């Protein structure tokens, strides 16, 4: 059956988790629906599948095994994806993040009739770590990306220029790479929030991973606490056991017992964190695409502190929207925190500029339009 015989072109998103689709892909899926696409989602089914269906999207269960992918597990997921491809008969399949990309490339061998988008949402720990295992993993990922993204009617989507350059260095043709800045922030839901009263508070929002630089952040906080301008630190998020760099819960709980540190755990409405905090911080060690936590904080008018790594430096413009510091440098991180903690006018100036940058480059409306334009380009051949 010709894909164009459908009343509307079918768009299939492939993501590992239903909650991730809602948090990171919902704005662009809504934009696609408004443009006339029939939207389908292939994912693990959890507590959020009903919310996807209430949007009017069709959900297809596919079991992804994050963090413990075995050859047999991979084969099962590949078979499930091939079944979904056959039953949905999509015009476009939009694979999001590395595992759906890798398994999607393999699942489409010998039967791909759709245009394929492979969205690289950050290259992850394999491109950050220096171990022999990480080097081997990089080699395998590179070969697969080179093969999959260079095929006819295949496009790799990246979120920052550094990842675009990395894909090019891996051998992906430049005309098979498109840069779309992030997943889109709902600029109406996240509005500028006045600074709270009381002691200056710094907040981190994200998964509790070593690659997010949390150990450096705790060391920096200890230095700040010994200064003449101590600050509170909020940690919003939970461990991710499927990630090899996840920090043990016992260690995080111990941080929460340190003076001036509060571990909030998973927070459903992240805007509540920015109502309590004066400064947003993400001391990532690398592997980011375009960090959603920084974008949300910027949309709320918070000044930003982050490490000078790909993705972070797209939203943290040094001395304009915030401050950039070196990776794994608690002293520099503490100095940046203290510089902002001591100057409310500087915090406000950076926060206003951060919000303006979200409106100019990262809003859901802009990202949705860019993504739909790419879909239409692929439909038009």
Buried (B, 14 or more C-beta within 10 A) or exposed (E): EEBEEBEEBBBBBBBBBBBBBBEBBBBBBBBBBEBEBBBBBBBBBEEBBEBBEEBEBBBBEBEBBBEEBEEEBBEBBBEBBBBBBEEBBBBBBBBBBBBBBBBBBBBBEEEBBBBBBBBBBBBBBBBBBEEEEBEEBBEEBBEBBBBBBBEEBBBBBBBBBBBBBBBBEBEBEEEBBBEBBBBBBBBEEBEBBEBEEEEBBBBBBBBBBBBBBBBBBBBBBBBBBEBEEBBBBBBBBBBBEBBBBBBEBEBBEEBEEBEBBBBBBEBEEBBEBBEBBBBBBBBBBBBBBBBBBBBBBBBBBBBBBBBBBBBBBBBBBEEBBBBBBEBBBBEBBBBBBBBBBEEEEBBBBBBBBBBBBBBEBBBBBBBBBBBBEBBBEBBEE
